[in-house]
Amino acid sequence: MNGEINSLLELSKLTAGLALDKLNEIDRQQNSKNYIFSSDVPREMKAAADVIIENLILEKLIPTGIDILSEEGGLLKGSGKSSLKFIVDPIDGTVNYVRGIAKCAISIALFDGDKAIFGVIATFPKGGIAWGGRGIGSFLEGAALSVSSICEEKKSVLCTGFPSRFNFDSDSMKSQINLMSRFGKTRMLGSASQSLLQVAKGAVEYYAESEIMLWDVAAGIAIVEGAGGRVLKRKGLSENSYDVAADNTMFDLTTIGS
């Protein structure tokens, strides 16, 4: 890892930590869970905290001069000509956050073109900070992460979900049922970054979602690859959406989105 990438990784880890502290601070305030549903994507929830956390992250990353793709702000062009790009999700799993259902995450990734360089995931409320990428390794609070060695589907766990842009037509539902039937257990965590982190930790063997947004998965993709896993990503139907599958290298990823 060269000096520039290492500096950007350290900045991202610092920023994710500050954002996590801020989200915990917001969570203690009255009316902290105010939200609306998106007019463009009716099943997508937007919280006031999303904007606050995004602004904090952008304040730290904009001075690098690198392009930033963020869920709330879209693409912000940097001041330089670098092929690098930050990909940011201020709160991945907003429904989890607003409704207090389960964990959510602050997600920062660095890509070079279409290639994941590193990802940083800060788990709310008290899940620590994970980071990693291909050639870097992956870590959770300093402890190395490694994917599972389980190779039998019926003894494996799948993480999946139904993103806001998922098409609930008969073909999509048939494909989803076929996917879920392959594995011994299925879990839906409500956060793509958290699901990918479970693959990197070796807690589950496989992750797949269709029409998931790039900012939801970017950091998790890098961390899975750093932990020895494998990722398949195919362009979806919407701008910045993808069909994504990740595993511990033991299974067939080619059926995603079929």
Buried (B, 14 or more C-beta within 10 A) or exposed (E): BEEEBEEBBEBBBEBBBBBBEBBEEBBEEEEBBEBEEEEEBEEBBBBBBBBBBBBBBBEBBBEBEBBBBBBBBEEBEBEEEEEBBBBBBBBBBBBBBBEEEBBBBBBBBBBEEEEBBBBBBBBBEEBBBBBBBBEBBBBBEEEEBBBBEBEEBEEBBBBBBBBBBBEEEEEBEEBBEEBBEBBEEBBBBBBBBBBBBBBBBBBBBBBBBBBBBBBBBBBBBBBBBBBBBBBBBBEBEBEBBBBBBBBBBBBEBEBBBE
